[in-house]
Amino acid sequence: MSKVVAALAVSVDGYISGRTPEGADEFGRGLGDAGMLFDWYFDGDTPSKVFGDGFKLSPESARIFDELAGRDGAVICGRTTYEHSSHFSDGSPHPNAPLVVLTHRPVPELHPTQTVASTIDAAVEIARKLADGKDVGIMGGGAVTSALAAGLVDEIVLHQVPVLLGGGHPFFQALPQHVELRLLEAVPAPGVTHLRYEVVR
């Protein structure tokens, strides 16, 4: 059955991107000063079966990464992530999954594989249809928080990198209530620990 899965690289203190230099344009700068959050994508010798030779991971990370990526049939991201990622010029962060952008503002020059939704419920509904029975990936702190608050997330995967960033964009924002998680898997790997949780309902 199709699941909604939030899987992101995150620092130990909970940030998914770092700070930008004072006075610099915030958007279009990717991870800011936190590029190390993605080092594990490229520090190994095992190519990703889903993303190709551009991703060289450790065997442990490749197994987790490809298992998750292979399940994705569509991806949702929030507007901040969309802007930080320069609008995903290839259409989507995933080579085989279309993108749904969660935003209340118009999005100029949408890529043909991109769709817009103004609410998280609509975004998940659209993404499930696009995914055609596969999972829906969701990324970005605001989008994930909205989906958690609406009870729409089934799994959370933290690719936890051993660094304290001390600032930047946090993964989780304020939630209206506690969200209980059940640990399904913990996989230590070079430069990262993969923590897979089920959202308890």
C-alpha positions in Angstrom: 0.0 0.0 0.0 1.2 3.5 -0.8 2.8 5.4 2.1 3.7 9.0 2.7 7.4 9.1 3.7 9.5 12.0 4.9 13.2 11.2 4.4 15.8 13.9 4.8 19.4 14.4 5.8 19.5 16.2 9.1 22.1 17.3 11.7 22.1 16.0 15.2 20.5 19.2 16.4 17.7 18.9 13.8 18.7 21.2 10.9 18.2 20.4 7.2 20.1 23.3 5.9 22.6 25.7 7.3 23.0 29.5 7.5 23.7 31.8 4.6 26.3 34.6 4.9 24.9 37.9 6.3 23.4 40.0 3.5 23.3 37.2 1.0 20.2 36.2 -0.9 18.7 33.4 1.1 17.1 31.5 -1.8 18.9 29.6 -4.5 21.8 28.9 -2.1 20.9 25.2 -1.4 22.2 24.0 1.9 24.0 27.3 3.0 27.0 26.4 5.1 25.7 22.8 5.7 26.9 21.0 2.6 28.3 18.2 4.8 24.8 17.0 5.3 25.0 15.4 1.8 28.6 14.2 1.9 27.5 10.6 2.5 25.9 10.7 -1.0 29.3 10.9 -2.6 31.9 9.4 -0.2 31.5 5.7 -1.0 32.1 3.4 -3.9 28.6 2.0 -4.5 26.6 3.7 -7.3 22.9 4.3 -6.6 20.7 2.0 -8.7 18.0 4.7 -8.8 20.0 7.9 -9.2 22.9 6.5 -11.2 26.7 6.9 -11.0 26.5 10.5 -9.8 25.7 9.1 -6.3 28.5 7.0 -4.8 27.5 5.8 -1.4 28.7 3.3 1.1 27.1 -0.2 0.7 25.0 0.4 3.9 23.8 3.8 2.7 23.2 2.6 -0.8 20.8 -0.1 0.4 18.8 2.3 2.5 18.8 5.1 -0.1 17.9 2.9 -3.0 15.2 1.1 -1.1 13.5 4.4 -0.3 14.1 6.0 -3.7 12.8 2.9 -5.5 9.5 3.1 -3.7 8.8 6.8 -4.6 6.3 7.5 -7.3 5.8 11.2 -6.6 7.4 13.8 -4.4 6.0 16.8 -2.5 8.1 19.8 -1.5 7.3 23.1 0.2 7.9 26.5 -1.5 11.0 27.2 0.6 12.6 24.0 -0.4 11.6 24.7 -4.0 13.2 28.2 -3.9 16.4 26.9 -2.1 16.7 24.3 -4.8 16.5 26.8 -7.7 13.1 25.4 -8.7 14.5 21.9 -9.5 15.6 22.7 -13.1 15.3 19.1 -14.1 11.7 19.1 -12.8 12.1 17.0 -9.7 14.6 16.0 -7.1 13.9 12.4 -8.1 14.7 11.1 -11.6 11.5 9.0 -11.9 9.0 10.8 -9.7 7.1 14.0 -10.6 7.0 16.9 -8.1 4.1 18.6 -6.4 4.9 22.0 -5.0 3.0 23.1 -1.9 2.5 26.8 -2.1 -0.1 29.6 -1.8 1.7 31.8 -4.3 1.9 31.5 -8.1 4.8 29.5 -9.4 6.1 31.0 -12.7 7.5 28.7 -15.4 6.5 25.4 -14.0 8.4 22.4 -15.4 6.1 19.9 -17.2 6.6 17.4 -14.4 5.7 19.9 -11.7 2.2 20.5 -10.2 1.1 23.0 -7.7 -1.2 22.5 -4.7 -2.3 25.1 -2.1 -3.0 22.7 0.8 -1.2 19.7 2.2 -4.3 17.6 1.8 -4.6 18.5 -1.9 -0.8 17.9 -2.4 -1.0 14.4 -0.9 -4.1 13.6 -3.0 -2.5 14.8 -6.2 0.8 13.0 -5.4 -1.0 9.7 -4.6 -2.6 9.8 -8.0 0.7 10.6 -9.7 2.5 7.9 -7.8 0.1 5.2 -9.1 0.4 2.9 -6.1 4.0 3.7 -5.2 5.0 5.8 -2.2 4.9 9.6 -1.9 8.0 11.3 -0.7 7.7 14.6 1.2 10.5 17.0 1.8 11.0 20.4 3.5 10.4 21.3 7.1 7.2 23.2 6.6 5.6 20.6 4.3 6.5 17.8 6.6 5.2 19.6 9.6 1.9 20.4 7.9 1.6 16.7 6.8 2.3 15.5 10.3 -0.3 17.9 11.8 -2.8 16.6 9.3 -2.0 13.0 10.2 -0.8 12.2 6.7 2.7 10.9 7.3 3.3 7.1 7.6 7.1 7.0 8.0 9.9 9.4 8.9 13.5 8.6 7.9 16.3 10.7 9.4 19.6 10.4 7.7 21.4 11.8 10.7 24.8 13.3 10.1 27.1 13.7 13.1 27.4 17.5 13.2 25.8 20.2 15.3 25.0 23.1 12.9 23.8 25.5 15.6 21.5 27.3 13.2 19.8 27.2 9.9 16.5 25.7 8.8 15.0 23.2 11.3 13.4 20.0 10.0 10.5 20.1 12.4 8.4 23.2 13.2 5.7 23.7 15.9 3.2 20.9 16.0 -0.3 21.1 17.6 0.3 17.9 19.6 2.9 15.1 20.3 3.6 12.7 17.4 4.6 9.2 18.7 7.2 7.3 16.6 8.2 3.7 16.6 11.8 2.9 15.5 11.7 0.3 12.7 15.4 0.3 11.7 18.7 2.0 12.7 21.6 1.5 10.3 25.0 3.0 11.1 27.0 3.9 8.0 30.1 6.0 7.3 29.3 9.6 8.0 25.6 9.0 8.7 23.2 7.0 10.7 19.9 6.0 9.0 16.9 6.1 11.4 13.6 4.8 10.1 10.5 5.5 12.2 6.8 4.6 11.8 4.3 7.3 12.8 2.1 5.7 15.5 -1.6 6.4 15.0 
